[in-house]
Amino acid sequence: MENNLSKTILRVIKEQEYSSSNDEEDNPKTNGNFCKLISLLFHSITQVHTFHFQTKTYSEHKALQKYYEGIVDLVDGLVESYQGKYGIISGYENYNIDRYKNTESTIKYLSELYSKIENLRSCCKDSFIQNQIDTICELINSTNYKLKFLK
């Protein structure tokens, strides 16, 4: 999975370089809420992986592992679908990594991530992209279920 994450990050960097060299960064479809959504999802990969390393319970450790292993391919597919129709996106945002506190704060993080995605998803009306976002939301909620009830 680490290899997939590295490939995804390298692909994004190359796409940003390509976008900049082709003056596409002024295209409104390459920025905005979709880019914010993807930035949040990219961040969630590292954030949840960090929580995974710091938790002290096996059930939480495994639930978080399932998330960060699954989200990489889902985000990759979502970005490729969007870019296939609208062009290369650019302007990704960075976020700080939070320290692990407890299971409740991890649940809160995932719940807030879900809410942010729900608020940003209207940026793209295509049903196939909405379906991909649904699958990501499903993974977030499934992870929260495991954290809340499978101890």
ZIPE-V294170 format. One record per pair of residues at least 4 apart in sequence whose ideal C-beta (glycine too) atoms are under 6 Angstrom apart, sorted by sequence separation. I is the first residue (numbers start at 1). J is the second residue. D is the distance in whole Angstrom. If there is no record, write none. Layout:
I,J,D ; I,J,D
This chain:
31,35,5 ; 43,47,6 ; 44,48,6 ; 67,71,6 ; 71,75,6 ; 79,83,6 ; 82,86,6 ; 101,105,4 ; 117,121,6 ; 145,149,6 ; 146,150,5 ; 19,24,5 ; 20,25,6 ; 55,60,4 ; 83,88,6 ; 124,129,5 ; 19,25,6 ; 24,30,6 ; 55,61,5 ; 52,64,4 ; 121,133,5 ; 51,64,5 ; 52,65,6 ; 48,64,5 ; 48,67,5 ; 49,68,5 ; 48,68,5 ; 45,68,6 ; 45,71,6 ; 114,140,5 ; 110,140,5 ; 110,143,6 ; 41,75,5 ; 110,144,5 ; 107,144,6 ; 107,147,5 ; 38,79,6 ; 60,103,6 ; 103,147,6 ; 54,100,3 ; 50,97,5 ; 82,129,6 ; 81,129,6 ; 51,100,5 ; 47,97,6 ; 43,95,4 ; 39,92,5 ; 35,89,5 ; 39,93,4 ; 78,132,5 ; 51,106,5 ; 35,91,5 ; 29,86,5 ; 30,89,5 ; 30,90,5 ; 31,91,4 ; 74,135,6 ; 74,136,5 ; 24,87,6 ; 8,72,6 ; 24,88,6 ; 25,90,5 ; 5,72,5 ; 1,69,5 ; 4,72,5 ; 8,76,5 ; 19,88,4 ; 44,113,6 ; 70,139,5 ; 19,90,4 ; 15,88,5 ; 16,90,5 ; 40,116,6 ; 67,143,4 ; 63,143,5 ; 37,120,4 ; 63,146,4 ; 36,120,6 ; 63,147,5 ; 33,120,5 ; 60,147,6 ; 34,123,5 ; 33,123,4 ; 34,124,6 ; 59,150,6 ; 59,151,5
